[in-house]
Each structure stands twice: as C-alpha cells, then as structure tokens.
Amino acid sequence: MFNNFAKHRTTGYNGYAVQWSPFFEHKLAVATASNFGLVGNGRLHILNVGAGPAAGQINVERVFDTQDGLFDVCWSEMNENQLVTASGDGSIKLWDTTLADFPIQNWHEHQREVFSVNWNLVSKDSFLSASWDNTIKLWSQNSPTSLQTFKGHSHCVYAAMWSPHSPTLFASCSGDHTVKLWDTNSPVPMQTILAHGNEVLTLDWNKYQDHQIVTGSVDHTIKVWDLRRPDRELNCLRGHEYAVRKVKCSPHSGALIASTSYDMTMRMWDITTSDMIEIHDSHTEFVLGVDFNLYRDREVATCAWDESVHVFTPRCLM
C-alpha cells in the first residue's frame, strides 16, 4: 500500500477539489457536492491531518454547508483563516474558519456554474473565477463587485490559473479546445493555443519554469507547453484511460506533476522523461481533486466521487 495512508469519509458528499493551506502544514480544505454535483447541497470541509506519531489521523475542524454543490476551493494568500469556494449556482463565497456558519462575503455575477477559483500568488489581494458562462472574472476580497471580466472563450471555461511568476499574467482553458494567455492590463487574450483535439478541462503552471504550463483534456492526454513556442507541445503524456480532470505541478520539483481522471486513478509523472512513475488506484469512483502539501514534501491529498479523501506518501516519493 502507501506510506502514512489516511482516509476520511465525506459521507453523502462527493469530492470535487482539495487544497492544502499555504500557511499550515496540517490544514486541508475539501470542496464537495451531494448527488455528484447534479442537484442538491454542497459542503466545505476543513480537515486537520496528523503528522509524525499522529500520521494516519484526519480530524474534522469545521464544515460549512451551502445550498448548491461546491466545485472548487482556494485558500486566501493574505489571511490564514480565509478561503473562497466556487459553486454550481454561479456564486462565489468567502469563508472564515474562525467565524460562524455563514460566508463573510457572497458574490453572484456569473450566469452559470463557477468551476474554478484561484488566488494570486504574487499580488496576494486578488483571485480569479472561471465559469461555464464562458467568462473569467477578477475579484478582490474587499470589493463588493468583480473588478474585471474577461471574454474570449466560446465554450465553458474550466479553469483560470495565475502565473506564479507574474502579478498580472494568467492562463485559462476551455471546452473550445484552447488555452488562452491573458494579462489583467488588457481585456483580450495575448495568446491562444489550440491545445487539444477535445475539451481542455485543466491546466497548471510549472513553479520552476516561467513559461511552462501543463494541460489535461477529455482526449485522455496531458501536454506540456512552452508558451514561447506554442506551435506544438514539448511532450504528450499518455496513460489515462478516460478524461483528465486535474493536473497539478509539484511545488517541490519542476519535473513532477500529478493528474486525476475519470478512470478512477491519480497518476504521477516525470515530465522530463515523460515517464508515468505512480498510479494511485485506491479510489472507487471518479478522482477529481489532487494537491501537494507545501510543507510536507512527500504528502499528497486526493478526493473523489466515492465520498473519500486520501492523504498519503506516494511510493515514488519515499
């Protein structure tokens, strides 16, 4: 099995996204939805994950219930107790883990499901949302309305992710098969890449290579791109049997990425060799969320539609 394997049940709620806190090594946020996100409530779980002698123990610190399913979650980069969620009803909510059961801020400008929220790592006072209404919005937690709306995709926008190297640069991916590169100083995209032959569900930035992004698609493949040479991918990683739902670049290595898929697995890859170096197949339903712990460099978390969260050390990192 896996080293330090721990499992938590999100009974009645199907997992969509996980993110480790950027401030605390033991805090994990999980966004979930009842009835697989098709209809019904959502729940945000704040978990406390043990280390050392307490490894294998996961305790619930807080839960917040919502009237619609939650599709994504992102911790604030400014306030250690705050985080935002993306909801199926088109709303975005800001929560404080030290306060009552209600969000401290609620925005509702998107016309359809919000599928992604992402906090700016450089200019820490802003975050992005991506929606099935084909738009991306820029927000500040201190503003009652969005600061800017970006239109350019012709289909659902599944993710919009800030560059970890620039305060104004971000990339987005869409059901229109493209990835677009944006600068907040302009309302139109700087660059468009026809990235896959099918919908692009996910992307992430390499933390160690300024111009490198990774994408995942309904076409089962993961592609690595150099934005300076966008005419073709650097490499194409094959191995997933169904659509790739999430890609995540390691904060500890420029060569390592993790991916999740509707084939019920989480896989890890060395993008310098194109080798698949790990398959985590302990989930029994679609695996949607994955994240690396910033402080425990061998710890990974996943969540799935099987109503479970797994925290473990992959064999390839032992």
C-alpha positions as CSV (number, residue, x, y, z in Angstrom):
1,M,0.0,0.0,0.0
2,F,1.1,3.6,0.6
3,N,3.2,5.1,3.4
4,N,1.2,7.1,6.0
5,F,-2.0,6.3,4.2
6,A,-5.0,8.1,5.8
7,K,-8.6,8.1,4.7
8,H,-11.5,10.4,5.5
9,R,-15.1,9.9,4.6
10,T,-17.2,12.8,3.3
11,T,-20.4,10.7,3.7
12,G,-23.2,11.9,1.5
13,Y,-20.9,14.3,-0.4
14,N,-18.8,13.7,-3.5
15,G,-15.4,15.2,-3.6
16,Y,-14.5,17.8,-6.3
17,A,-11.4,19.7,-5.1
18,V,-8.7,19.6,-2.4
19,Q,-6.2,22.3,-1.4
20,W,-3.6,22.3,1.4
21,S,-3.3,25.6,3.3
22,P,-0.4,27.9,2.3
23,F,0.0,28.7,6.0
24,F,-0.5,25.5,8.0
25,E,1.0,22.1,7.1
26,H,-1.9,20.2,8.7
27,K,-4.9,22.0,7.2
28,L,-6.7,20.6,4.2
29,A,-9.8,22.1,2.5
30,V,-12.1,19.9,0.6
31,A,-15.0,21.1,-1.7
32,T,-17.8,18.6,-2.1
33,A,-21.3,18.3,-3.6
34,S,-24.2,16.0,-2.9
35,N,-25.7,13.8,-5.6
36,F,-22.5,14.1,-7.6
37,G,-23.0,17.9,-8.1
38,L,-26.0,17.4,-10.3
39,V,-28.5,18.8,-7.8
40,G,-28.5,19.5,-4.1
41,N,-26.3,20.9,-1.4
42,G,-22.6,21.4,-1.0
43,R,-20.2,21.2,1.9
44,L,-16.8,22.7,2.6
45,H,-14.7,20.5,4.9
46,I,-11.7,21.9,6.8
47,L,-9.6,18.9,7.9
48,N,-6.7,18.6,10.3
49,V,-4.2,16.0,9.1
50,G,-1.8,14.4,11.6
51,A,1.9,14.1,11.1
52,G,4.6,12.1,12.9
53,P,3.1,9.8,15.6
54,A,-0.4,11.1,14.6
55,A,0.1,10.2,10.9
56,G,-3.0,8.4,9.6
57,Q,-5.4,10.5,11.7
58,I,-7.7,13.0,10.0
59,N,-10.0,15.1,12.1
60,V,-12.8,17.5,11.1
61,E,-12.0,21.0,12.2
62,R,-15.0,22.7,10.6
63,V,-17.7,22.2,8.0
64,F,-19.7,24.8,6.1
65,D,-22.9,23.9,4.3
66,T,-24.1,25.5,1.1
67,Q,-27.4,25.4,-0.9
68,D,-25.6,24.3,-4.1
69,G,-22.7,22.0,-4.8
70,L,-19.1,23.2,-4.5
71,F,-16.8,22.6,-7.4
72,D,-13.6,24.3,-6.3
73,V,-11.9,25.8,-3.2
74,C,-8.9,28.0,-2.8
75,W,-7.2,29.4,0.3
76,S,-6.5,33.1,0.7
77,E,-2.9,34.1,0.3
78,M,-3.5,37.0,2.6
79,N,-5.4,35.7,5.5
80,E,-4.6,32.3,7.1
81,N,-8.2,31.7,8.1
82,Q,-10.0,32.6,4.9
83,L,-10.8,30.7,1.7
84,V,-13.1,31.0,-1.3
85,T,-15.4,28.4,-2.9
86,A,-16.9,28.1,-6.4
87,S,-20.5,26.9,-6.6
88,G,-22.9,25.3,-9.0
89,D,-25.4,28.1,-8.6
90,G,-22.9,30.7,-10.1
91,S,-21.9,32.1,-6.7
92,I,-18.5,32.6,-5.1
93,K,-18.3,32.7,-1.3
94,L,-15.6,33.8,1.1
95,W,-15.4,31.9,4.4
96,D,-13.5,32.5,7.6
97,T,-12.8,29.3,9.6
98,T,-12.8,31.2,12.9
99,L,-16.3,32.6,12.4
100,A,-19.9,31.4,12.2
101,D,-21.5,29.1,9.7
102,F,-22.2,31.8,7.1
103,P,-19.9,33.2,4.5
104,I,-18.4,36.7,5.2
105,Q,-18.8,37.6,1.5
106,N,-21.0,36.4,-1.3
107,W,-20.7,37.3,-4.9
108,H,-23.1,36.2,-7.6
109,E,-22.3,37.7,-11.0
110,H,-21.7,34.6,-13.1
111,Q,-24.7,33.3,-15.1
112,R,-23.7,29.6,-14.8
113,E,-21.7,27.2,-12.7
114,V,-18.4,28.5,-11.4
115,F,-15.9,25.7,-11.9
116,S,-12.6,27.2,-10.7
117,V,-11.2,29.8,-8.2
118,N,-7.5,30.6,-8.0
119,W,-5.8,33.1,-5.7
120,N,-2.9,35.3,-7.0
121,L,0.4,34.1,-5.6
122,V,2.3,37.3,-6.3
123,S,-0.2,40.1,-5.9
124,K,-2.0,38.5,-3.0
125,D,-5.1,40.7,-2.9
126,S,-6.9,39.2,-5.9
127,F,-8.3,36.0,-7.2
128,L,-9.9,34.6,-10.4
129,S,-13.0,32.7,-11.1
130,A,-13.8,30.7,-14.3
131,S,-17.3,29.8,-15.3
132,W,-19.5,27.8,-17.6
133,D,-20.9,31.1,-18.8
134,N,-17.6,31.3,-21.0
135,T,-16.2,34.2,-18.8
136,I,-13.4,34.7,-16.3
137,K,-13.7,37.3,-13.6
138,L,-11.1,39.1,-11.5
139,W,-12.0,39.8,-7.8
140,S,-10.7,41.4,-4.7
141,Q,-12.0,40.2,-1.3
142,N,-12.5,43.8,-0.4
143,S,-14.7,44.7,-3.3
144,P,-18.5,44.0,-3.5
145,T,-18.3,43.5,-7.3
146,S,-15.8,42.0,-9.7
147,L,-13.0,44.2,-10.9
148,Q,-12.9,42.9,-14.5
149,T,-14.5,40.4,-16.8
150,F,-12.5,38.6,-19.5
151,K,-14.4,37.3,-22.6
152,G,-12.7,35.4,-25.3
153,H,-13.6,31.7,-25.0
154,S,-16.5,30.3,-27.0
155,H,-17.3,27.5,-24.5
156,C,-17.2,26.7,-20.8
157,V,-14.1,28.0,-19.1
158,Y,-13.0,25.1,-16.8
159,A,-10.0,26.8,-15.1
160,A,-8.2,30.1,-14.9
161,M,-4.8,30.0,-13.2
162,W,-2.4,32.8,-12.2
163,S,1.2,32.6,-13.2
164,P,3.3,32.0,-10.1
165,H,5.9,34.3,-11.6
166,S,3.9,37.4,-12.5
167,P,1.2,39.5,-10.7
168,T,-0.8,40.2,-13.9
169,L,-0.4,37.1,-16.1
170,F,-2.8,34.1,-16.1
171,A,-3.9,31.3,-18.3
172,S,-7.3,29.7,-19.0
173,C,-8.6,26.5,-20.5
174,S,-11.9,25.8,-22.1
175,G,-14.3,23.4,-23.8
176,D,-13.4,25.2,-27.0
177,H,-10.2,23.1,-27.1
178,T,-8.0,26.1,-26.4
179,V,-5.7,27.6,-23.8
180,K,-5.5,31.4,-23.7
181,L,-2.9,33.6,-22.1
182,W,-4.1,36.9,-20.5
183,D,-2.7,40.0,-18.9
184,T,-5.0,41.9,-16.5
185,N,-4.0,45.1,-18.2
186,S,-5.9,44.0,-21.4
187,P,-9.4,42.8,-21.9
188,V,-8.4,40.5,-24.8
189,P,-6.1,37.4,-24.7
190,M,-2.5,37.8,-25.5
191,Q,-2.2,34.4,-27.0
192,T,-4.4,31.4,-28.0
193,I,-3.2,27.8,-28.3
194,L,-5.3,25.1,-29.9
195,A,-4.1,22.8,-27.2
196,H,-6.0,19.5,-27.7
197,G,-8.4,17.8,-30.0
198,N,-11.2,17.9,-27.4
199,E,-12.2,19.9,-24.3
200,V,-9.4,21.1,-22.1
201,L,-10.5,20.6,-18.5
202,T,-7.5,21.6,-16.5
203,L,-4.1,23.4,-16.5
204,D,-1.4,24.4,-14.2
205,W,1.9,26.4,-14.2
206,N,5.3,24.9,-13.6
207,K,6.6,26.6,-10.5
208,Y,10.2,26.4,-11.7
209,Q,9.9,27.3,-15.4
210,D,8.4,30.7,-16.1
211,H,7.0,29.9,-19.5
212,Q,5.8,26.3,-18.9
213,I,2.2,25.1,-18.4
214,V,0.7,21.7,-18.3
215,T,-2.8,20.9,-19.7
216,G,-5.2,17.9,-19.4
217,S,-8.1,17.0,-21.7
218,V,-11.1,14.9,-22.5
219,D,-8.8,13.3,-25.1
220,H,-7.1,11.3,-22.2
221,T,-3.8,13.1,-22.7
222,I,-1.6,15.6,-20.7
223,K,0.5,18.0,-22.6
224,V,3.5,20.2,-21.5
225,W,3.8,23.5,-23.3
226,D,6.5,26.2,-23.6
227,L,4.5,29.5,-24.1
228,R,7.3,30.9,-26.1
229,R,6.9,28.2,-28.7
230,P,3.2,27.4,-28.7
231,D,3.1,25.7,-32.2
232,R,3.4,22.3,-30.6
233,E,3.7,20.7,-27.2
234,L,7.0,19.9,-25.6
235,N,5.7,16.4,-24.7
236,C,2.5,14.5,-24.5
237,L,1.8,12.1,-21.6
238,R,-0.4,9.1,-22.3
239,G,-1.7,6.6,-19.9
240,H,-5.1,7.7,-18.5
241,E,-7.9,5.7,-19.9
242,Y,-10.5,8.5,-19.7
243,A,-10.7,12.3,-19.5
244,V,-8.0,14.0,-17.4
245,R,-9.8,16.1,-14.8
246,K,-7.0,17.8,-12.9
247,V,-3.3,18.4,-13.4
248,K,-1.1,19.8,-10.6
249,C,2.6,20.8,-10.8
250,S,4.6,20.0,-7.7
251,P,5.8,22.9,-5.6
252,H,8.9,20.9,-4.7
253,S,10.1,19.8,-8.2
254,G,9.9,21.2,-11.7
255,A,9.9,17.7,-13.1
256,L,7.0,16.2,-11.1
257,I,3.3,16.5,-11.8
258,A,0.2,14.8,-10.6
259,S,-3.0,14.1,-12.5
260,T,-6.5,12.8,-11.8
261,S,-9.0,11.2,-14.1
262,Y,-12.4,9.7,-14.6
263,D,-10.6,6.4,-14.9
264,M,-10.6,6.4,-11.0
265,T,-6.8,7.0,-10.7
266,M,-4.4,9.6,-9.6
267,R,-1.1,9.3,-11.5
268,M,2.3,11.0,-11.1
269,W,4.7,11.8,-14.0
270,D,8.2,12.9,-14.6
271,I,7.7,15.4,-17.4
272,T,11.4,15.5,-18.3
273,T,11.3,11.8,-19.3
274,S,7.6,11.5,-20.0
275,D,7.5,8.5,-17.6
276,M,4.5,7.6,-15.5
277,I,6.0,6.9,-12.1
278,E,3.0,6.3,-9.9
279,I,-0.6,5.0,-10.1
280,H,-2.9,5.5,-7.1
281,D,-5.9,3.4,-7.8
282,S,-7.5,3.1,-4.3
283,H,-10.5,5.2,-5.1
284,T,-13.6,3.5,-6.4
285,E,-15.1,6.4,-8.4
286,F,-14.0,9.4,-10.5
287,V,-10.9,11.1,-8.9
288,L,-11.3,14.9,-9.3
289,G,-9.0,16.6,-6.8
290,V,-5.3,16.4,-6.0
291,D,-2.8,18.7,-4.3
292,F,0.7,18.6,-2.9
293,N,1.4,19.6,0.7
294,L,3.6,22.7,0.6
295,Y,5.3,21.8,3.9
296,R,5.5,18.1,3.9
297,D,7.2,17.5,0.6
298,R,6.2,13.8,0.3
299,E,2.5,14.2,1.2
300,V,-0.3,14.2,-1.4
301,A,-4.1,14.5,-1.0
302,T,-6.8,13.3,-3.4
303,C,-10.6,13.4,-3.4
304,A,-13.2,11.5,-5.4
305,W,-16.8,10.9,-6.1
306,D,-16.5,7.8,-3.8
307,E,-17.1,10.2,-0.8
308,S,-13.5,9.8,0.4
309,V,-10.3,11.9,0.9
310,H,-7.0,10.1,0.7
311,V,-3.8,11.5,2.2
312,F,-0.6,9.5,1.6
313,T,3.0,9.4,0.5
314,P,3.3,8.0,-3.0
315,R,5.9,5.2,-3.4
316,C,7.8,7.4,-5.9
317,L,8.4,10.0,-3.2
318,M,9.6,7.6,-0.5
